């Protein structure tokens, strides 16, 4: 009897690929970049499970192209805004993601963005590489320290908590905004205070976004919210690009409404709002939150284990519930 067919839409670490080969037939596109839509639709045809990445749009068209035997879509990401959950439910397809395994790596990257933005590291790097003359002085390229400053976190989930833990080590105070209060033990450990969004915006020295992308969070930070922030404040987005209105952010940075920003994700990724590119007070990195060898391997292995578990009848390890 032929085993199940596992389709992987991009190159994954060998350890994850080997798990799938042992469990059935592996169909793998070897390209590391996003493959053209038509190639994707042809690749998933006949698959029992598909491992997708966040740039793969899983909608009615793709589910129809895969066929009635498709039972699992395992997203190699913690977010799943690329997947139409209602369409998947109609087709009887289980959707999984990879929570937890990327929390530390994303939190590390977030702290890197905070430090780069507050201490002007990327700007300094560009200056040295430019060959322009510079001289040390008491007022030269002054940034701002983190000790005693307030970190406001929107979304105190797994990643948000890890960011808060790291920020505490830098002497920062923690406040947060979320739909539901964090568990008491988390609040106590972080000495975190839950605030309404308006108060969080007005009082944060650094505002860090760690909320999923939903219709409610799209453009959560726009012109009005940026205007409500301190002129010395720094905005960090390592969540999803469309949570921030990039044009409004570029205007706020150019006009001095806020001091700086650090972005790992973009509203129309991989395209970046052109007005941001000429600004020295924004740090721009290409979606590196989970980009460590260890983390990407763990994500791919968890996605593979999810797919294998669903097809073996044992159910998903980390299911995504319908919204």
N, C-alpha and C positions, 0 to 999 in steps of 0.2 A: 504493500500500500504506500503510495506516494505521500511524503510528509507535507506539512503546510508550506506555503510560499510567503517569505518575508521580503518585503521590498523596502530598501533604504534609499532615500532621495538624495543623499550626499555621502561623501566619504566619512566613515566613522573609525575610531580607533580599532585596532586588530582584536582586542579582547572582546569588544561588543560584537564584531562581525563573526568571531569564532563561536560565540554562544548561539547565534542564529544559525550558523552552518550545522552545528550539532543537533539543532532542533528541527531542521527542515531545509528547504531550498532557499538560498539567499540570492536576491537580485539587487545589485548595488550599482548606483551611478557613481563612477569614480571621480567626478568633478567636485571640487571644493566650493565653487561658487554656485549660486542659485541657477538651476537649469531652466531652460525655456519652458513655458507653460505647456506647449504641445508635447514636448518630450516627457514632462512630468505625467501628463494624462496617459500617455502610452506606457510609461514605466509601471504605473500602479495597476494596470489592467490584470485581473486574475489573482491579485494578491489576497492572502488571508489576513495579513497584518501589514501596516505601513508605518515606518519610522519617519517622521517628518521633522523639519526644522522650522523656525519661526517665520522664515520667508516663504514657506509653502502654504498657499491658500487652500484650505480644505473646506470645500463648499459642495453644493448639490452636484455641480458638474464633475468634480473629482470623485465624489462618492459613486456617481453613476458610472464613471469611466472604470472604476475599480471592479465593480460587479457585486452581485448579491452575496457572494461568499465572504466579502470583507467583514471582519469581526472586530478589528482593533486598529485605532490610530494612536500610536505612541509618540507624543510630541517630545522632542529632545530639547526641552525648555521648561521653565517653571510657569511662564505665561502661556496662554492659549487663545489670545485674541485673534490668531490666524485661523481658528477653527470655528465653523458654524455648528455649535453644539446642538441646536434644534434639528438641523439636517442630519447630523450624526445619529441622534436619537431616533429619528424617523426611519433610518436605515438599519437600526439595531446595532450600531457600531459603538463599542466602548472606547472612550477617549481617556488617555492617561497623560501625565506630565512628570516632571522631575524635580519636585520640591525638596528642599533641605540640602541637597548635595552641592548646591552652588552658593549657599548663603555666605560662607566665609570668604570665598573669592570675590564675590560682588561687594561685600562689605569692605574688603581691603581696597578694592578699586575706588569705592566711594570715598574712603579716607584719603586716598591718593589725590582725588579730584579736589577735595576740601583743602588739602595742603597746597596743591598746585595753584588753586584760585586765590587763597588767602595770602600766600607768600610769593605769588607772581613767578612761579618756577618756569612755566612755559615761556612767559614773556622774557625772563632772563636768559633762557636757553637761546631764544631767537636773537637776542641782542648779541650774545657772545659769538654765535655762528655767523652773524651778519658781517663781522669784521669792523664794525663801527667802533670808534674809540669810546672808552668808558673809564670812569675813575671812581674808586670807593669814596664815599662821603657819608656823613651822619644822616643826610636826608635822601640817600641814593636808593631808589626802588623800594621804598618802605611798604611793607605789607602789614597784616594784623595777626596777632597771636590768638590762640584758641583758649588759653587758660581763662576760666571765669566767664567765657562767652556761652551763649545759649544756642543749643542745637535743637531746631524744631523738625520733627520727623512726621511726615504724612504717610501713614501706613506702618504701624509698629508690628509687622509680621516677623517672619523668620529673618529676613535680610535686615529690616529696620532695627530689630533687636541687636543683631550683631554689630551694626553700625554704631548704635548707642553704646554698647559695651566698649568699643574701641575709643569712642569720643570721650567716655568717662575717664579713660586712661590719660587723655590729653587735658583733663581738668575742666571739661565742658559740663554745663547743666543740660538736662534732657527734658524737653517737653514734646508732646505728640498730639496728633489729631487722628482719630479713626472712628468708624461707625460704631464700634463696640469697645468698651474698656479693655485694656490688656489685663491678663491674669494678675491677681494681687502679688504673687511672688515675683513676677517680672517687674511690676511697678516698684516694688520694694527694692529689688536688686539694683535697678537702674536709678532709683530715686526720681522717677519720671512723673511729670504732671500732665494730665490730659486737659487740653484746652479747646475751646471752639476755634474753628478755622480762622475767623477774623482776628482773634487774639493771638493765635500762633503766628500769623503773618506779621502782625504789628510788633511782635516782641522777639522774633528769632534773629540771631546774628548770622546763622547759617540755616537755610531751609533745605532739607534733603527729602526727595520724593521716592517713596517705595510702595506705591499703590499699583494694583493691576489696572490695565486699560479696559474701561467699560464705557458705556454711553454716559454714565454719571461722572466719570473722571476725565473724559476727553476735554481738553482745554480747561482743566481744573485751575491751572495757573494761566491767567490771561492779563490783559491790560489793567483791569481794576485791581486784581490781586497783587500785581507787581507794584502798582502805585501805593498799595497799602503797606508795603514792606519798608524797612529802614533804608535810607540811602547808603548805609554802610554794609548792608546785608549781602550775602552770597547765596545764590540758588544752585543746587546740585540736582541733576536728573540722571539717575541710573536705573530708572524704572522702564517706562515706555515713552517714546518720543512725543506722541500726540497728547500726552498729559499736559504739555506746555504749548502755548501758542508761540511759535518761534518768532514770528514777525513782531509780536508784542514784546517779546524778550529782547530782540535786537534793538528795538526802539528804546526800551527801558535802560539797556546797557549804554547805548550811545548818548542818552540824555542824562545819565547819572542818577536815574531813579533808584537803581541798586548798584552796588559796587562792582560785582563780578559774578560769573557763573562758571559751572563746570558741567559739561554734557558728555554722556556716553551713548546716548540714544537720540534719535531725530524723528521729527514729525513725518517726514516723507523719505525715510531711510532707504538707500544710502545717500540721497540728496540732502544737502544742508542748506538752510536758508542763506542765500548769498550775503545778506547784510551782516551776518555773524562773522564771516570769514575775514573781514577787515578790522575787526575789533581786537585790541590787545587784552581786554579784560574778560575774555571768555576762553576757557580751556576746552578743546574739542578732541575727543578720542573716538575711534571707530568701533563702538560696541564691544568693549573688551571685558565687561563685567565678569563673565565666567571663563575668560580666556587663560586658563592655566592647563597644563598637561593633565594634572591630577583631576581637576574639576570636569573638564570636557570628557575625560575617560569615564568618570563616575556617572555623568549624565547619560552617556551613550549606553553604558552597561545597564543602568536602571531602566532606560527605555526598552532595551532588548529583553530584560527580565519581565517587564510588564507585558510585552507582546507575547512572550512564551507562556506566561502564566495564564493570560486570557485564553489563548488557543488550546491550552491543556485542560481547560475547564476549572481551573483553580481561582479564577477571578483576578482582577487587577490589583497590583500592589499599591499604586498611588493613583486612584481614579479621579477624574475631574467630574464633578457633579454638574448637572444641567443648571443653567442660570435662569 
